[in-house]
């Protein structure tokens, strides 16, 4: 049984729309995976431990901190620059403050510039790996432990990099369920 030309055209167009929709849906997780694997777009790497090799060559790491528009926190690096040897473990701190009268949860997104350095900037521990909750008036220091992979010194595109900027932007997220439940319990207790 053959389809008439109009039905065939409708089926083809529907197939194109569904295929394009599926590709659009899959593009964000695929791009995120690609950036994490390659360091493309300034996405950093995650390491279990520091480097075994430390070079004599030094590199300057600059630190930047921002909040998304509308996020009530104050957020900044405690130290603006750090000069260190390539391969050496670095430890930097950022400060976050919630000046409001309500708890706020946040998650940090990050990148490094120049983008070619992303594949060589390794984080061992970072506040950006988990969501953060600050209670009203709370001020915290948040560490990031990192190193620059010695392989940067021999990479064709990255070997001339002498300065890397690590940048974080905090954006507000919903309070975790356990925090919200504790706040609801406290509110019920104080009403009774």
C-alpha positions as CSV (number, residue, x, y, z in Angstrom):
1,X,0.0,0.0,0.0
2,X,1.6,3.2,-1.2
3,X,1.3,6.5,0.5
4,X,-0.1,9.5,-1.3
5,X,2.5,12.3,-1.9
6,X,1.0,14.6,0.8
7,X,1.1,11.9,3.5
8,X,4.7,11.0,2.5
9,X,5.7,14.7,2.8
10,X,4.1,15.0,6.2
11,X,5.9,11.8,7.4
12,X,9.2,13.1,6.1
13,X,8.8,16.5,7.7
14,X,7.7,14.9,11.0
15,X,10.9,12.7,10.9
16,X,13.1,15.8,10.3
17,X,11.4,17.7,13.2
18,X,11.8,14.7,15.5
19,X,15.4,14.1,14.5
20,X,16.3,17.8,15.0
21,X,14.6,17.8,18.4
22,X,16.5,14.7,19.5
23,X,19.8,16.3,18.3
24,X,19.1,19.5,20.1
25,X,18.2,17.7,23.3
26,X,21.4,15.6,23.1
27,X,23.7,18.5,22.2
28,X,24.0,20.0,25.7
29,X,25.1,16.9,27.5
30,X,27.3,15.9,24.6
31,X,29.0,19.3,24.6
32,X,29.4,19.3,28.4
33,X,31.0,15.8,28.1
34,X,33.3,17.0,25.3
35,X,34.4,20.1,27.2
36,X,35.2,18.1,30.4
37,X,37.2,15.5,28.5
38,X,39.2,17.9,26.3
39,X,39.3,21.1,28.4
40,X,37.7,22.9,25.5
41,X,36.1,26.2,26.4
42,X,38.2,26.5,29.5
43,X,36.7,23.6,31.4
44,X,39.1,22.3,34.0
45,X,40.1,18.7,34.8
46,X,39.6,16.8,38.0
47,X,42.4,14.9,39.7
48,X,42.6,12.5,42.6
49,X,46.0,13.7,43.7
50,X,48.6,16.3,42.9
51,X,51.3,16.0,40.2
52,X,54.4,13.9,40.7
53,X,56.5,16.3,38.7
54,X,57.2,20.0,39.5
55,X,59.0,22.1,36.9
56,X,61.2,25.0,37.6
57,X,59.1,27.2,35.3
58,X,56.6,29.4,37.1
59,X,53.1,30.4,36.1
60,X,50.8,33.0,37.5
61,X,47.2,32.0,38.4
62,X,44.7,34.8,38.7
63,X,41.4,34.3,40.6
64,X,38.0,35.9,39.7
65,X,34.7,35.6,41.4
66,X,31.2,36.7,40.3
67,X,27.6,36.1,41.1
68,X,24.8,35.7,38.6
69,X,22.5,38.7,38.3
70,X,19.9,38.6,41.1
71,X,22.0,36.3,43.3
72,X,22.1,38.0,46.8
73,X,25.5,36.6,47.9
74,X,28.7,38.5,47.9
75,X,31.5,36.3,46.5
76,X,35.2,37.1,45.8
77,X,38.6,35.5,45.8
78,X,40.6,36.2,49.0
79,X,43.8,36.4,47.0
80,X,43.8,37.8,43.5
81,X,47.0,36.2,42.1
82,X,49.3,33.4,43.0
83,X,52.7,32.7,41.4
84,X,53.6,29.0,41.5
85,X,55.7,26.4,39.8
86,X,54.0,24.3,37.2
87,X,53.1,21.0,38.8
88,X,53.1,22.4,42.3
89,X,49.9,22.1,44.4
90,X,48.1,25.4,44.9
91,X,45.5,26.2,47.6
92,X,43.3,29.3,47.1
93,X,40.3,30.5,49.1
94,X,37.2,32.3,48.0
95,X,34.9,34.1,50.4
96,X,31.1,34.0,50.2
97,X,28.7,36.0,52.3
98,X,24.9,35.8,52.6
99,X,23.8,39.3,53.7
100,X,20.0,38.4,53.6
101,X,17.7,37.2,56.3
102,X,17.0,33.9,54.6
103,X,19.1,30.8,53.6
104,X,20.3,30.7,50.0
105,X,21.7,27.8,48.1
106,X,24.2,28.2,45.3
107,X,26.2,26.3,42.8
108,X,29.4,27.6,41.2
109,X,30.1,27.2,37.5
110,X,33.7,27.8,36.4
111,X,36.2,28.1,33.6
112,X,39.8,29.1,32.9
113,X,41.2,31.4,30.4
114,X,43.0,31.2,28.1
115,X,40.8,28.3,27.0
116,X,43.8,26.2,25.9
117,X,44.8,26.0,29.5
118,X,41.6,24.2,30.5
119,X,42.9,20.7,29.8
120,X,46.0,21.4,32.0
121,X,44.3,23.0,35.0
122,X,43.5,20.2,37.5
123,X,41.3,20.5,40.6
124,X,41.9,18.1,43.4
125,X,39.3,19.5,45.8
126,X,36.9,22.4,45.1
127,X,33.8,24.0,46.6
128,X,32.4,24.0,43.0
129,X,32.0,20.2,43.1
130,X,29.0,20.5,45.4
131,X,26.1,22.9,46.1
132,X,26.6,25.4,48.9
133,X,24.1,26.6,51.4
134,X,24.7,29.8,53.4
135,X,22.4,30.7,56.3
136,X,21.3,34.3,57.0
137,X,24.4,36.5,57.7
138,X,26.8,33.5,57.2
139,X,30.3,34.2,55.8
140,X,32.5,31.2,54.7
141,X,35.9,30.6,53.2
142,X,35.8,28.1,50.4
143,X,39.0,26.3,49.3
144,X,40.1,25.1,45.9
145,X,43.1,22.8,45.7
146,X,44.7,22.6,42.2
147,X,47.8,22.2,40.1
148,X,48.8,23.0,36.5
149,X,49.8,19.8,34.7
150,X,53.5,19.9,33.7
151,X,52.4,18.7,30.2
152,X,51.4,22.3,29.5
153,X,55.1,23.0,29.0
154,X,55.3,20.8,25.9
155,X,51.8,21.3,24.4
156,X,51.9,22.9,21.0
157,X,49.1,25.4,21.8
158,X,49.6,25.9,25.5
159,X,53.4,26.0,26.1
160,X,53.6,29.8,25.8
161,X,50.9,30.4,28.4
162,X,52.4,32.3,31.4
163,X,49.1,33.3,33.1
164,X,45.9,31.5,33.8
165,X,42.7,33.0,35.2
166,X,40.4,30.7,37.2
167,X,36.9,32.2,37.2
168,X,33.8,31.2,39.2
169,X,30.2,32.4,38.9
170,X,27.8,31.4,41.6
171,X,24.1,31.1,40.7
172,X,21.2,30.5,43.0
173,X,19.6,27.0,43.1
174,X,16.7,25.6,45.1
175,X,17.5,24.7,48.7
176,X,18.3,21.0,49.2
177,X,15.4,19.0,50.5
178,X,17.1,18.2,53.8
179,X,17.8,21.9,54.5
180,X,14.3,22.9,53.5
181,X,12.8,20.1,55.7
182,X,14.9,21.3,58.7
183,X,13.8,24.9,58.2
184,X,10.1,23.8,58.0
185,X,10.6,21.7,61.2
186,X,12.1,24.8,62.9
187,X,9.2,27.0,61.7
188,X,6.6,24.5,63.0
189,X,8.4,24.2,66.4
190,X,8.6,28.0,66.8
191,X,4.8,28.4,65.9
192,X,3.7,25.8,68.5
